[in-house]
Amino acid sequence: MMSIGGCAMTKSIKRLSGIARIAVQSALLAAVWFAADFAARRLDIPVPGGVIGLAALLALLLTGGVAPRWVKAGADWLLSDMLLFFVPAAVAVVQYGGLFKSDGWRLALVVVFGTLTVMVAVAFTVDQAARLERVLAARRLRAVRVSSAG
């Protein structure tokens, strides 16, 4: 009987450690954004802090300053719950019904065009990242072959 309770306790501990990992990693990602936003405002850079933070995180990931496993769980959680971040936008749509009646087709055109633009940009970025990953993997494989042959 004790092993059943112990198994349940082990699962609970693992679940709590997973939640803690997500919280810490999400806080780390938020800290990168906050620091980048602070730098963008302080240095009067005409680029949003989120973009600077994304570039900084990418540079850290590519140089090995941050291991992907250090941010993966937090990033996965943020991406999986991304829809929740758009709830305020949906509420705003309801509040401005008159605007949508008069200029709805223009707004719809902008939304569709913007969505397509983002989709194309994401597809291009993912394609380029996959190509880079293949090139880096091939370099690692060549380096291993050279070191094992020599």
C-alpha positions in Angstrom: 0.0 0.0 0.0 2.9 2.3 0.8 4.3 2.0 -2.7 1.1 3.2 -4.3 1.1 6.4 -2.1 4.8 6.8 -2.7 4.2 6.5 -6.5 1.5 9.2 -6.3 3.8 11.4 -4.2 6.6 10.9 -6.7 4.3 11.9 -9.6 3.2 15.0 -7.6 6.8 16.0 -6.9 7.6 15.6 -10.6 4.6 17.7 -11.6 5.6 20.4 -9.1 9.2 20.4 -10.3 7.9 20.7 -13.9 5.6 23.7 -12.9 8.6 25.3 -11.1 10.8 24.8 -14.1 8.1 26.5 -16.4 7.8 29.4 -13.9 11.5 29.9 -13.6 12.1 29.7 -17.4 9.2 32.0 -18.1 10.6 34.5 -15.6 14.0 34.2 -17.4 12.4 35.0 -20.7 10.5 37.9 -19.1 13.7 39.1 -17.6 15.4 39.1 -21.1 12.5 41.0 -22.5 12.5 43.5 -19.6 16.2 44.1 -19.9 16.0 44.6 -23.7 13.0 46.9 -23.3 14.8 48.9 -20.7 17.9 49.2 -22.9 15.7 50.2 -25.9 14.0 53.0 -23.9 17.2 54.1 -22.2 19.3 54.2 -25.4 16.4 55.7 -27.4 16.6 52.9 -29.9 13.7 53.0 -32.5 13.3 49.2 -32.3 10.8 47.6 -29.8 12.4 46.0 -26.8 10.8 42.7 -27.7 12.6 42.6 -31.0 15.9 43.4 -29.3 15.2 40.8 -26.6 14.5 38.2 -29.3 17.7 39.0 -31.1 19.6 38.9 -27.8 18.1 35.5 -26.9 18.8 34.2 -30.4 22.5 35.4 -30.1 22.8 33.7 -26.7 21.3 30.5 -28.0 23.6 30.4 -31.0 26.7 31.2 -29.1 26.0 28.8 -26.3 25.5 31.5 -23.7 22.1 30.0 -23.0 21.3 26.3 -23.5 18.0 25.6 -25.3 16.9 23.3 -22.4 17.2 26.4 -20.0 14.3 28.1 -21.8 12.4 25.3 -23.6 9.7 24.5 -21.1 8.9 28.2 -20.4 8.8 29.0 -24.1 6.6 25.9 -24.8 4.2 27.0 -22.1 4.0 30.6 -23.4 3.4 29.4 -27.0 0.8 26.9 -26.0 -1.2 29.5 -24.1 -0.6 32.3 -26.6 -4.4 32.5 -27.3 -4.9 33.9 -23.8 -2.8 36.9 -24.7 -5.2 37.8 -27.4 -8.4 38.0 -25.2 -8.0 41.8 -24.7 -8.0 42.3 -28.4 -11.2 40.3 -28.8 -12.8 42.4 -26.0 -11.7 45.6 -27.9 -13.4 44.4 -31.0 -16.7 44.0 -29.1 -16.4 47.6 -27.7 -15.8 49.2 -31.1 -18.7 47.7 -33.0 -19.5 51.0 -34.8 -16.0 51.2 -36.2 -16.4 47.8 -37.6 -19.7 48.6 -39.2 -18.3 51.6 -41.0 -14.7 50.5 -41.8 -15.0 46.7 -41.3 -13.9 45.7 -44.8 -10.7 47.8 -44.5 -9.9 46.4 -41.1 -10.5 42.8 -42.4 -8.2 43.5 -45.3 -5.5 44.7 -43.0 -5.9 41.8 -40.7 -5.8 39.2 -43.5 -2.8 40.9 -45.2 -1.0 41.2 -41.8 -1.7 37.6 -41.0 -0.5 36.4 -44.4 2.6 38.5 -44.0 3.4 37.1 -40.6 2.8 33.5 -41.9 5.2 34.1 -44.8 7.8 35.6 -42.5 7.5 32.7 -40.0 7.7 30.1 -42.8 10.9 31.8 -44.2 12.4 32.1 -40.7 11.7 28.4 -39.9 13.1 27.4 -43.3 16.3 29.4 -42.7 16.7 28.1 -39.1 16.2 24.5 -40.4 18.9 25.1 -43.0 21.3 26.5 -40.4 20.6 23.6 -38.1 21.5 21.2 -41.0 24.7 23.1 -41.8 25.7 23.1 -38.1 24.9 19.4 -37.7 27.0 18.6 -40.8 29.9 20.6 -39.4 29.7 18.8 -36.1 29.6 15.4 -38.0 32.7 16.4 -40.1 34.5 17.5 -36.9 33.8 14.2 -35.2 34.9 12.2 -38.3 38.1 14.2 -38.6 38.9 13.9 -34.8 38.2 10.1 -34.8 40.2 9.5 -38.0 43.2 11.5 -36.8 
